[in-house]
Amino acid sequence: MIARKVKNKIMIGLIGLLAIVSAAPLFAIIASIYVNGARIISPRFLVDFPPPPLGGSDGGIGPALVGTLILMALSILIGGGLGLFTGIFLSEYGHHILSHYTRLSLQIMVEFPTVIIGLFAYAVLVLPLRSFNAFAGAFALAIVIIPYVALQVREAYASIPYSLKEAAYSLGVSPFVVNLRILLSVARRGVATALLVGLARAAGETAPLLFTILGTTLSYFEGLDKPIGAVPLLIYNFALSPYERWHEVAWGAAAVLLTIILALFIVTRSLVKEVKL
Amino acid sequence: MRWAVDVRNLNVWYGLKHVLKNVSLRIPRNMVFAIMGPSGCGKSTLLRAMNRLLELNPLAKVEGEVWINGVNIYSDEVDPMDARRLAGMVFQVPNPFPHLSIYENVALGPKLNGIVRSKKELDELVEWALRKAYLWDEVKDELKKPAARLSGGQQQRLCIARTLALKPKIILMDEPTANLDPVAASKIEELMLELKEDYTVVIVTHNPQQAARVSDYVAFLYMGEVIEVGETSNVFTTPKHELTEKYVVGKMG
């Protein structure tokens, strides 16, 4: 009797320990980034140009931050939109052969190394234009986003009870209206989460940007056909540099990026209420 | 145009399974018509063939004709959406849209179909439908409340109001009381008798007593075939077929 209770206690303790071990990296990462990044962050840090490697002021990440916001907006507009409609198509015509192959392709795309997607964008949008450009970056990010959004939207729609789909169709409206005007709001939390994951990826991905946007840190947005900066790329470049000052900027930039992603997560979670079925 | 519903040689398959076999039925206007039979006999399928909701099932294949109000809803000119407006449907599990308020649940159909021209007209239509469904007095002060907070019976009457708001010609009910308590169920039954003044009501039930209570005409369906059709009083007192007799006296599922 006592042996059984002791065994139970030990097992619960073990499981608790494992849970802590697997969640620990999350908190370790957040802590280390904010501890190292906090010193340099100020309102000016968000708008200033980066500092020279030696001497001068602290500087900031203004152009890269604006670049990231533009890239996020563009890629979620293209990739999120396409992903949303693809996901709805997959749920509405799930039995169609085309739907089967679309889903298979998306599942393969999710596993694609993003650096390859960057190379692809380089081949189709950078080489022909003979210039690194913002649109190529957004294009590459959109391709990264599409499969995530599409598959998650499909999941969100699949979780709607069949009886509600029947109710929607019995109102005598087209599949388009059923899916976009009725079922979309039933599945809103899942869809919002899908778009959020897409947006967070757009904010954080580095590899698709390597060959596409050049990552200028010296000027603000100049047009979609011109190079543009991005926070992840700035972190990558500055962290690899030999300059102490740039390392600090990289830490600060990492803290800003993390804040964007956490804020997106929290805001979406709290604003979009779940539909109780 | 004599018949509200005229089903002619209807055959339905789910994949290779032949679920409705040569069904022909005529349903007169302003009556409650019950389709009864043991589970799995094809009742719900037959009902869903009457407004083409069956087509949501990609495996379903339909052959034959269903005339609603003089229109063959399976002819090439008819869109499934039109068929669904002609024949509104109430389901086995009350299924109001859980994210919408009581008001919006009724207003959604007319809004999406462009039936109303102004907010005032919509308000009037919603009130009319809720009154017609015997729900108005219970909810008139809380129209903004989420529909999910209503009781099961109220939710089902809300679904009836949602259907009425589209001004259908006939109302299809798929075991509308199967998930309700007896009091709520008897309210729905009363409502059916009221509704037949203006509509034709087709109800599917697995309960012969309910068919006897509410219907004027009844069809007995068994393994996808119509075994017997007739006036309810005749079918229950002098069934012509042995299977019908077994069913109505409760000797069969």
Interface residues (C-beta under 8 A of the other chain):
Chain A: G94 H95 H96 P161 S163 L164 K165 E166 A167 A168 Y169 S170 L171 G172 V173 S174 V177 R181 I182 S185 V186 R188 V275 K276 L277
Chain B: N51 L53 L56 P58 L59 M81 D82 A83 R84 R85 G88 M89 F91 Q92 V93 N95 P96 F97 P98 H99 L108 G109 L112 N113 A148 C159 R162 T163 L166
